């Protein structure tokens, strides 16, 4: 079985993040850039199946040249190879074009199963896996808390507002997982050394032979988050409950 795992380089969530005041795009040239935490979990789901079988795991990323770091991290964790879609014209691509480009890479390389995180920590669109499945014409099972992979199918549990739902799909398929899924492993010293010898294929937009130019979202204005202000103090003089109720009502919280 061939499993492709989508991984993305994002700004460290523990660092300061800011937007370009002119373009509205997230500034990615400062601060530490890391593999998205949810993608590490997606990779772990694939690696656990690989540990028990002879599955091939391929890490796939779309991003600038420096994004190869997330592929190296994926290889150190245990992926067999990596694919890097890198092209300056893809910078700032919207959700639709990102899904189209990634689907092109996946179709070009071939797959049995694609695993992704449910949403990235920088964009938080939450729709890329389903859009990729639509482009590929295969089933998708998204937002899975648990995953069970079989030779010809994949299944899992999805939480809803009313309980949980058991879902399944025949392969080939695309799935996305949540933070409730597998806890990612740490790369071993042997894995880090071995990652340097594993192959990474570089693909450009021209290799995909798509028939139009990338589309981008336009940001018309940006503003900085206001600084935190002191909270409202409630001094209990026998009417604290009324004060709290009024505060919540005035702020439309109840």
Phi and psi in degrees as GROMACS dihedral restraints (atoms count N, CA, C in turn):
[ dihedral_restraints ]
;  ai    aj    ak    al  type     phi  dphi    fc
    3     4     5     6     1  -110.7    20    10
    4     5     6     7     1   118.1    20    10
    6     7     8     9     1  -112.5    20    10
    7     8     9    10     1   123.9    20    10
    9    10    11    12     1  -102.5    20    10
   10    11    12    13     1   130.7    20    10
   12    13    14    15     1  -116.2    20    10
   13    14    15    16     1   126.0    20    10
   15    16    17    18     1   -84.8    20    10
   16    17    18    19     1   125.5    20    10
   18    19    20    21     1  -126.8    20    10
   19    20    21    22     1   149.8    20    10
   21    22    23    24     1  -136.6    20    10
   22    23    24    25     1   142.5    20    10
   24    25    26    27     1   -89.7    20    10
   25    26    27    28     1   125.7    20    10
   27    28    29    30     1  -133.3    20    10
   28    29    30    31     1   159.4    20    10
   30    31    32    33     1   -64.4    20    10
   31    32    33    34     1   141.1    20    10
   33    34    35    36     1   -57.4    20    10
   34    35    36    37     1   127.1    20    10
   36    37    38    39     1   -65.6    20    10
   37    38    39    40     1   -17.7    20    10
   39    40    41    42     1   -85.4    20    10
   40    41    42    43     1    -9.0    20    10
   42    43    44    45     1   -96.2    20    10
   43    44    45    46     1   173.9    20    10
   45    46    47    48     1   -79.9    20    10
   46    47    48    49     1   131.5    20    10
   48    49    50    51     1  -120.0    20    10
   49    50    51    52     1   143.6    20    10
   51    52    53    54     1  -147.4    20    10
   52    53    54    55     1   161.7    20    10
   54    55    56    57     1  -105.0    20    10
   55    56    57    58     1   148.0    20    10
   57    58    59    60     1   -67.9    20    10
   58    59    60    61     1   125.5    20    10
   60    61    62    63     1   -68.4    20    10
   61    62    63    64     1   -18.9    20    10
   63    64    65    66     1   -92.2    20    10
   64    65    66    67     1   -51.4    20    10
   66    67    68    69     1   -91.7    20    10
   67    68    69    70     1   -21.4    20    10
   69    70    71    72     1    79.5    20    10
   70    71    72    73     1     1.0    20    10
   72    73    74    75     1   -80.7    20    10
   73    74    75    76     1   152.4    20    10
   75    76    77    78     1   -67.0    20    10
   76    77    78    79     1   131.4    20    10
   78    79    80    81     1   -77.5    20    10
   79    80    81    82     1   119.0    20    10
   81    82    83    84     1  -113.3    20    10
   82    83    84    85     1     5.5    20    10
   84    85    86    87     1   -94.0    20    10
   85    86    87    88     1    -7.4    20    10
   87    88    89    90     1  -120.3    20    10
   88    89    90    91     1   156.7    20    10
   90    91    92    93     1    76.9    20    10
   91    92    93    94     1   172.1    20    10
   93    94    95    96     1   -80.1    20    10
   94    95    96    97     1   134.5    20    10
   96    97    98    99     1  -107.0    20    10
   97    98    99   100     1   127.3    20    10
   99   100   101   102     1  -132.7    20    10
  100   101   102   103     1   167.9    20    10
  102   103   104   105     1   -70.9    20    10
  103   104   105   106     1   137.0    20    10
  105   106   107   108     1   -61.1    20    10
  106   107   108   109     1   135.9    20    10
  108   109   110   111     1   -59.3    20    10
  109   110   111   112     1   -39.5    20    10
  111   112   113   114     1   -66.8    20    10
  112   113   114   115     1   -29.6    20    10
  114   115   116   117     1   -72.7    20    10
  115   116   117   118     1   -30.6    20    10
  117   118   119   120     1   -62.2    20    10
  118   119   120   121     1   -38.1    20    10
  120   121   122   123     1   -67.9    20    10
  121   122   123   124     1   -40.6    20    10
  123   124   125   126     1   -60.7    20    10
  124   125   126   127     1   -42.2    20    10
  126   127   128   129     1   -64.7    20    10
  127   128   129   130     1   -38.0    20    10
  129   130   131   132     1   -62.9    20    10
  130   131   132   133     1   -39.3    20    10
  132   133   134   135     1   -58.2    20    10
  133   134   135   136     1   -44.1    20    10
  135   136   137   138     1   -67.2    20    10
  136   137   138   139     1   -41.6    20    10
  138   139   140   141     1   -68.5    20    10
  139   140   141   142     1   -33.5    20    10
  141   142   143   144     1   -64.3    20    10
  142   143   144   145     1   -37.4    20    10
  144   145   146   147     1   -70.4    20    10
  145   146   147   148     1   -38.8    20    10
  147   148   149   150     1   -62.3    20    10
  148   149   150   151     1   -38.4    20    10
  150   151   152   153     1   -60.5    20    10
  151   152   153   154     1   -31.5    20    10
  153   154   155   156     1   -95.9    20    10
  154   155   156   157     1    -9.3    20    10
  156   157   158   159     1  -137.7    20    10
  157   158   159   160     1  -166.6    20    10
  159   160   161   162     1  -106.3    20    10
  160   161   162   163     1    30.5    20    10
  162   163   164   165     1   -64.3    20    10
  163   164   165   166     1   150.9    20    10
  165   166   167   168     1  -102.1    20    10
  166   167   168   169     1   130.0    20    10
  168   169   170   171     1  -115.5    20    10
  169   170   171   172     1   124.7    20    10
  171   172   173   174     1  -120.6    20    10
  172   173   174   175     1   125.8    20    10
  174   175   176   177     1   -90.2    20    10
  175   176   177   178     1   133.8    20    10
  177   178   179   180     1  -125.1    20    10
  178   179   180   181     1   130.4    20    10
  180   181   182   183     1  -136.4    20    10
  181   182   183   184     1   154.2    20    10
  183   184   185   186     1  -123.6    20    10
  184   185   186   187     1   123.7    20    10
  186   187   188   189     1   169.6    20    10
  187   188   189   190     1   179.8    20    10
  189   190   191   192     1   -68.2    20    10
  190   191   192   193     1   179.0    20    10
  192   193   194   195     1   -56.3    20    10
  193   194   195   196     1   -37.0    20    10
  195   196   197   198     1   -67.8    20    10
  196   197   198   199     1   -15.5    20    10
  198   199   200   201     1   -67.4    20    10
  199   200   201   202     1    -9.0    20    10
  201   202   203   204     1   -62.0    20    10
  202   203   204   205     1   -20.6    20    10
  204   205   206   207     1   -60.8    20    10
  205   206   207   208     1   -36.4    20    10
  207   208   209   210     1   -72.3    20    10
  208   209   210   211     1   -28.8    20    10
  210   211   212   213     1   -69.5    20    10
  211   212   213   214     1   -41.3    20    10
  213   214   215   216     1   -62.0    20    10
  214   215   216   217     1   -38.9    20    10
  216   217   218   219     1   -64.3    20    10
  217   218   219   220     1   -41.4    20    10
  219   220   221   222     1   -64.2    20    10
  220   221   222   223     1   -40.5    20    10
  222   223   224   225     1   -67.3    20    10
  223   224   225   226     1   -37.2    20    10
  225   226   227   228     1   -66.5    20    10
  226   227   228   229     1   -32.1    20    10
  228   229   230   231     1   -71.5    20    10
  229   230   231   232     1   -26.2    20    10
  231   232   233   234     1   142.5    20    10
  232   233   234   235     1    -3.9    20    10
  234   235   236   237     1   -62.5    20    10
  235   236   237   238     1   150.5    20    10
  237   238   239   240     1   -82.4    20    10
  238   239   240   241     1   -32.0    20    10
  240   241   242   243     1  -159.3    20    10
  241   242   243   244     1   174.0    20    10
  243   244   245   246     1  -136.4    20    10
  244   245   246   247     1   156.2    20    10
  246   247   248   249     1  -129.7    20    10
  247   248   249   250     1   128.6    20    10
  249   250   251   252     1  -119.5    20    10
  250   251   252   253     1   110.7    20    10
  252   253   254   255     1   -88.1    20    10
  253   254   255   256     1   109.5    20    10
  255   256   257   258     1  -132.1    20    10
  256   257   258   259     1   125.0    20    10
  258   259   260   261     1  -163.3    20    10
  259   260   261   262     1   126.4    20    10
  261   262   263   264     1   -57.9    20    10
  262   263   264   265     1   -30.0    20    10
  264   265   266   267     1   -69.9    20    10
  265   266   267   268     1   -13.3    20    10
  267   268   269   270     1   -85.8    20    10
  268   269   270   271     1    -7.8    20    10
  270   271   272   273     1   -58.6    20    10
  271   272   273   274     1   129.2    20    10
  273   274   275   276     1    78.1    20    10
  274   275   276   277     1    12.3    20    10
  276   277   278   279     1   -58.1    20    10
  277   278   279   280     1   143.0    20    10
  279   280   281   282     1   -78.4    20    10
  280   281   282   283     1   179.5    20    10
  282   283   284   285     1   -60.0    20    10
  283   284   285   286     1   -42.9    20    10
  285   286   287   288     1   -61.5    20    10
  286   287   288   289     1   -44.5    20    10
  288   289   290   291     1   -75.7    20    10
  289   290   291   292     1   -33.3    20    10
  291   292   293   294     1   -60.4    20    10
  292   293   294   295     1   -45.6    20    10
  294   295   296   297     1   -63.4    20    10
  295   296   297   298     1   -40.6    20    10
  297   298   299   300     1   -64.5    20    10
  298   299   300   301     1   -43.6    20    10
  300   301   302   303     1   -66.8    20    10
  301   302   303   304     1   -44.4    20    10
  303   304   305   306     1   -65.5    20    10
  304   305   306   307     1   -37.9    20    10
  306   307   308   309     1   -62.5    20    10
  307   308   309   310     1   -35.9    20    10
  309   310   311   312     1   -63.9    20    10
  310   311   312   313     1   -41.8    20    10
  312   313   314   315     1   -63.6    20    10
  313   314   315   316     1   -45.4    20    10
  315   316   317   318     1   -63.4    20    10
  316   317   318   319     1   -44.2    20    10
  318   319   320   321     1   -64.6    20    10
  319   320   321   322     1   -36.4    20    10
  321   322   323   324     1   -66.4    20    10
  322   323   324   325     1   -37.4    20    10
  324   325   326   327     1   -88.8    20    10
  325   326   327   328     1   -25.3    20    10
  327   328   329   330     1    86.6    20    10
  328   329   330   331     1   149.5    20    10
  330   331   332   333     1  -164.2    20    10
  331   332   333   334     1   160.4    20    10
  333   334   335   336     1  -109.0    20    10
  334   335   336   337     1   -36.8    20    10
  336   337   338   339     1  -145.6    20    10
  337   338   339   340     1   137.4    20    10
  339   340   341   342     1  -113.9    20    10
  340   341   342   343     1   129.7    20    10
  342   343   344   345     1  -119.9    20    10
  343   344   345   346     1   133.5    20    10
  345   346   347   348     1  -138.4    20    10
  346   347   348   349     1   164.5    20    10
  348   349   350   351     1   -75.6    20    10
  349   350   351   352     1   158.3    20    10
  351   352   353   354     1   -68.1    20    10
  352   353   354   355     1   -34.5    20    10
  354   355   356   357     1  -161.6    20    10
  355   356   357   358     1   148.3    20    10
  357   358   359   360     1   -80.7    20    10
  358   359   360   361     1   156.3    20    10
  360   361   362   363     1   -79.5    20    10
  361   362   363   364     1   -11.9    20    10
  363   364   365   366     1   -97.4    20    10
  364   365   366   367     1   -40.8    20    10
  366   367   368   369     1   -95.0    20    10
  367   368   369   370     1   -40.4    20    10
  369   370   371   372     1    56.4    20    10
  370   371   372   373     1    35.6    20    10
  372   373   374   375     1   -72.8    20    10
  373   374   375   376     1   -43.3    20    10
  375   376   377   378     1    72.7    20    10
  376   377   378   379     1    14.3    20    10
  378   379   380   381     1  -122.5    20    10
  379   380   381   382     1   -10.5    20    10
  381   382   383   384     1   -56.6    20    10
  382   383   384   385     1   -48.0    20    10
  384   385   386   387     1   -58.4    20    10
  385   386   387   388     1   -43.1    20    10
  387   388   389   390     1   -66.7    20    10
  388   389   390   391     1   -37.6    20    10
  390   391   392   393     1   -66.8    20    10
  391   392   393   394     1   -38.7    20    10
  393   394   395   396     1   -63.0    20    10
  394   395   396   397     1   -43.9    20    10
  396   397   398   399     1   -59.7    20    10
  397   398   399   400     1   -38.5    20    10
  399   400   401   402     1   -64.5    20    10
  400   401   402   403     1   -42.8    20    10
  402   403   404   405     1   -63.1    20    10
  403   404   405   406     1   -38.3    20    10
  405   406   407   408     1   -82.5    20    10
  406   407   408   409     1   -15.6    20    10
  408   409   410   411     1    71.2    20    10
  409   410   411   412     1    36.3    20    10
  411   412   413   414     1  -125.4    20    10
  412   413   414   415     1   163.2    20    10
  414   415   416   417     1   -63.8    20    10
  415   416   417   418     1   155.9    20    10
  417   418   419   420     1  -135.6    20    10
  418   419   420   421     1   143.1    20    10
  420   421   422   423     1  -129.6    20    10
  421   422   423   424     1   108.4    20    10
  423   424   425   426     1  -109.2    20    10
  424   425   426   427     1   161.8    20    10
  426   427   428   429     1    54.7    20    10
  427   428   429   430     1    50.0    20    10
  429   430   431   432     1   -88.2    20    10
  430   431   432   433     1   130.7    20    10
  432   433   434   435     1   -83.4    20    10
  433   434   435   436     1   -29.4    20    10
  435   436   437   438     1  -132.9    20    10
  436   437   438   439     1   154.6    20    10
  438   439   440   441     1  -138.1    20    10
  439   440   441   442     1   133.0    20    10
  441   442   443   444     1  -124.9    20    10
  442   443   444   445     1   117.4    20    10
  444   445   446   447     1  -102.9    20    10
  445   446   447   448     1   130.7    20    10
  447   448   449   450     1  -121.6    20    10
  448   449   450   451     1   167.4    20    10
  450   451   452   453     1   -55.5    20    10
  451   452   453   454     1   -32.4    20    10
  453   454   455   456     1  -122.6    20    10
  454   455   456   457     1     6.8    20    10
  456   457   458   459     1  -156.7    20    10
  457   458   459   460     1   168.3    20    10
  459   460   461   462     1  -139.3    20    10
  460   461   462   463     1   143.3    20    10
  462   463   464   465     1  -141.8    20    10
  463   464   465   466     1   164.6    20    10
  465   466   467   468     1  -176.8    20    10
  466   467   468   469     1  -179.9    20    10
  468   469   470   471     1  -115.9    20    10
  469   470   471   472     1   131.1    20    10
  471   472   473   474     1  -117.0    20    10
  472   473   474   475     1   132.3    20    10
  474   475   476   477     1   -82.6    20    10
  475   476   477   478     1   142.4    20    10
  477   478   479   480     1  -129.1    20    10
  478   479   480   481     1   177.6    20    10
  480   481   482   483     1   -66.5    20    10
  481   482   483   484     1   -15.9    20    10
  483   484   485   486     1  -116.2    20    10
  484   485   486   487     1     4.1    20    10
  486   487   488   489     1   146.8    20    10
  487   488   489   490     1  -139.2    20    10
  489   490   491   492     1  -129.5    20    10
  490   491   492   493     1   154.7    20    10
  492   493   494   495     1  -128.3    20    10
  493   494   495   496     1   132.3    20    10
  495   496   497   498     1   -88.6    20    10
  496   497   498   499     1   124.0    20    10
  498   499   500   501     1  -123.8    20    10
  499   500   501   502     1   154.4    20    10
  501   502   503   504     1  -151.1    20    10
  502   503   504   505     1   159.8    20    10
  504   505   506   507     1  -152.8    20    10
  505   506   507   508     1   148.8    20    10
  507   508   509   510     1   -81.2    20    10
  508   509   510   511     1   154.5    20    10
  510   511   512   513     1   -88.7    20    10
  511   512   513   514     1   148.9    20    10
  513   514   515   516     1   -74.0    20    10
  514   515   516   517     1   152.5    20    10
  516   517   518   519     1  -156.7    20    10
  517   518   519   520     1   168.5    20    10
  519   520   521   522     1  -122.1    20    10
  520   521   522   523     1   132.6    20    10
  522   523   524   525     1  -129.7    20    10
  523   524   525   526     1   157.9    20    10
  525   526   527   528     1  -129.9    20    10
  526   527   528   529     1   149.3    20    10
  528   529   530   531     1  -120.6    20    10
  529   530   531   532     1   161.1    20    10
  531   532   533   534     1  -106.5    20    10
  532   533   534   535     1   179.1    20    10
  534   535   536   537     1   -69.4    20    10
  535   536   537   538     1    -8.2    20    10
  537   538   539   540     1   -83.4    20    10
  538   539   540   541     1    -5.3    20    10
  540   541   542   543     1   -81.6    20    10
  541   542   543   544     1  -157.3    20    10
  543   544   545   546     1   -58.9    20    10
  544   545   546   547     1   140.3    20    10
  546   547   548   549     1   -78.3    20    10
  547   548   549   550     1   123.3    20    10
  549   550   551   552     1   -67.8    20    10
  550   551   552   553     1   146.3    20    10
  552   553   554   555     1   -80.7    20    10
  553   554   555   556     1   162.0    20    10
  555   556   557   558     1   -92.3    20    10
  556   557   558   559     1   140.2    20    10
  558   559   560   561     1   -62.3    20    10
  559   560   561   562     1   135.3    20    10
  561   562   563   564     1   -81.6    20    10
  562   563   564   565     1   164.8    20    10
  564   565   566   567     1   -61.1    20    10
  565   566   567   568     1   -40.2    20    10
  567   568   569   570     1   -64.5    20    10
  568   569   570   571     1   -39.2    20    10
  570   571   572   573     1   -65.7    20    10
  571   572   573   574     1   -38.6    20    10
  573   574   575   576     1   -64.3    20    10
  574   575   576   577     1   -43.0    20    10
  576   577   578   579     1   -66.9    20    10
  577   578   579   580     1   -41.2    20    10
  579   580   581   582     1   -68.4    20    10
  580   581   582   583     1   -25.8    20    10
  582   583   584   585     1   -61.6    20    10
  583   584   585   586     1   -29.4    20    10
  585   586   587   588     1   -67.6    20    10
  586   587   588   589     1   -20.9    20    10
  588   589   590   591     1   -99.1    20    10
  589   590   591   592     1    -7.2    20    10
  591   592   593   594     1   -82.3    20    10
  592   593   594   595     1   146.6    20    10
  594   595   596   597     1   -77.0    20    10
  595   596   597   598     1   142.0    20    10
  597   598   599   600     1  -127.1    20    10
  598   599   600   601     1   119.3    20    10
  600   601   602   603     1   -93.2    20    10
  601   602   603   604     1   131.4    20    10
  603   604   605   606     1  -102.7    20    10
  604   605   606   607     1   129.3    20    10
  606   607   608   609     1  -123.8    20    10
  607   608   609   610     1   139.1    20    10
  609   610   611   612     1  -107.9    20    10
  610   611   612   613     1   169.5    20    10
  612   613   614   615     1   -61.2    20    10
  613   614   615   616     1   -33.9    20    10
  615   616   617   618     1   -64.4    20    10
  616   617   618   619     1   -27.6    20    10
  618   619   620   621     1   -67.1    20    10
  619   620   621   622     1   -23.2    20    10
  621   622   623   624     1   -87.1    20    10
  622   623   624   625     1   -15.5    20    10
  624   625   626   627     1    53.5    20    10
  625   626   627   628     1    46.1    20    10
  627   628   629   630     1   -81.8    20    10
  628   629   630   631     1   151.4    20    10
  630   631   632   633     1   -97.7    20    10
  631   632   633   634     1    16.9    20    10
  633   634   635   636     1  -154.4    20    10
  634   635   636   637     1   170.1    20    10
  636   637   638   639     1   -85.5    20    10
  637   638   639   640     1   151.3    20    10
  639   640   641   642     1   -57.4    20    10
  640   641   642   643     1   139.5    20    10
  642   643   644   645     1   -97.9    20    10
  643   644   645   646     1   151.4    20    10
  645   646   647   648     1  -133.8    20    10
  646   647   648   649     1   149.5    20    10
  648   649   650   651     1   -79.4    20    10
  649   650   651   652     1   141.3    20    10
  651   652   653   654     1  -106.0    20    10
  652   653   654   655     1   131.1    20    10
  654   655   656   657     1  -105.6    20    10
  655   656   657   658     1   119.2    20    10
  657   658   659   660     1   -85.0    20    10
  658   659   660   661     1   -28.3    20    10
  660   661   662   663     1  -158.1    20    10
  661   662   663   664     1   153.6    20    10
  663   664   665   666     1  -135.3    20    10
  664   665   666   667     1   156.1    20    10
  666   667   668   669     1  -147.8    20    10
  667   668   669   670     1   146.0    20    10
  669   670   671   672     1   -74.8    20    10
  670   671   672   673     1   148.6    20    10
  672   673   674   675     1   -64.3    20    10
  673   674   675   676     1   131.2    20    10
  675   676   677   678     1   -65.0    20    10
  676   677   678   679     1   149.2    20    10
  678   679   680   681     1   -65.2    20    10
  679   680   681   682     1   153.4    20    10
  681   682   683   684     1   -65.0    20    10
  682   683   684   685     1   137.4    20    10
  684   685   686   687     1  -111.3    20    10
  685   686   687   688     1   163.3    20    10
  687   688   689   690     1   -64.3    20    10
  688   689   690   691     1   143.2    20    10
  690   691   692   693     1   -75.6    20    10
  691   692   693   694     1   170.1    20    10
  693   694   695   696     1   -83.5    20    10
  694   695   696   697     1   126.5    20    10
  696   697   698   699     1   -89.5    20    10
  697   698   699   700     1   135.8    20    10
  699   700   701   702     1  -113.1    20    10
  700   701   702   703     1   113.9    20    10
  702   703   704   705     1   -99.7    20    10
  703   704   705   706     1   120.8    20    10
  705   706   707   708     1   -78.4    20    10
  706   707   708   709     1   112.4    20    10
  708   709   710   711     1  -120.7    20    10
  709   710   711   712     1    30.5    20    10
  711   712   713   714     1    98.4    20    10
  712   713   714   715     1    -8.7    20    10
  714   715   716   717     1  -125.9    20    10
  715   716   717   718     1    24.5    20    10
  717   718   719   720     1   -59.5    20    10
  718   719   720   721     1   -38.8    20    10
  720   721   722   723     1   -61.0    20    10
  721   722   723   724     1   -41.8    20    10
  723   724   725   726     1   -65.8    20    10
  724   725   726   727     1   -39.7    20    10
  726   727   728   729     1   -63.6    20    10
  727   728   729   730     1   -43.8    20    10
  729   730   731   732     1   -63.7    20    10
  730   731   732   733     1   -43.5    20    10
  732   733   734   735     1   -62.1    20    10
  733   734   735   736     1   -40.6    20    10
  735   736   737   738     1   -66.4    20    10
  736   737   738   739     1   -41.8    20    10
  738   739   740   741     1   -60.8    20    10
  739   740   741   742     1   -45.4    20    10
  741   742   743   744     1   -65.9    20    10
  742   743   744   745     1   -39.8    20    10
  744   745   746   747     1   -68.3    20    10
  745   746   747   748     1   -42.9    20    10
  747   748   749   750     1   -63.0    20    10
  748   749   750   751     1   -30.5    20    10
  750   751   752   753     1   -96.9    20    10
  751   752   753   754     1    12.5    20    10
  753   754   755   756     1    55.5    20    10
  754   755   756   757     1    38.4    20    10
  756   757   758   759     1   -95.2    20    10
  757   758   759   760     1   -12.0    20    10
